[in-house]
């Protein structure tokens, strides 16, 4: 009877172990199938993305044919817009060189020949501001510096027309030229001269 009990116990343990091992093996297999399914899905997405990236330009919606351009260009490098188009630049336009450390305002215009190294020197940082010339700053909204060098229109609706090292420092103030002049009151103006 002792051998029979031992044999039954070993058989019971063996069956239980087989059942547990089979159940865990089934769980691992099921988990592996899920991972395989996820991997297959990711591979399909990657293949689709690769096809999109390698798609010729003619098949993309963002490309445009040269014939559709509003510009006509000559062989000597000049291009002109047709008289049928207007152009809208909400952020602004820089003609020439861009100043690296300028925080350009919105709807700005800058004509900047740059320095000897090709770096821009004008900065229209106010919204709707304009700079021409060199080393000029239009810091107020609607401020303009239309020429000269090292001039600053520092407040809203201020203007410096030209000259050297002139500044319009209050709202609606203007300096029309000269050297080292400052308009330092609201709606003040300096017509020119020096200091």
PyMOL commands that set and color helices and strands:
alter all, ss='L'
color gray80, all
select helices_A, chain A and resi 2-53+57-59+66-68
alter helices_A, ss='H'
color red, helices_A
select strands_A, chain A and resi 71-73+79-81+92-96+108-112+123-124+130-131+137-138+144-145+152-153+159-160+167-168+174-175+182-183+189-190
alter strands_A, ss='S'
color yellow, strands_A
deselect
rebuild
show_as cartoon
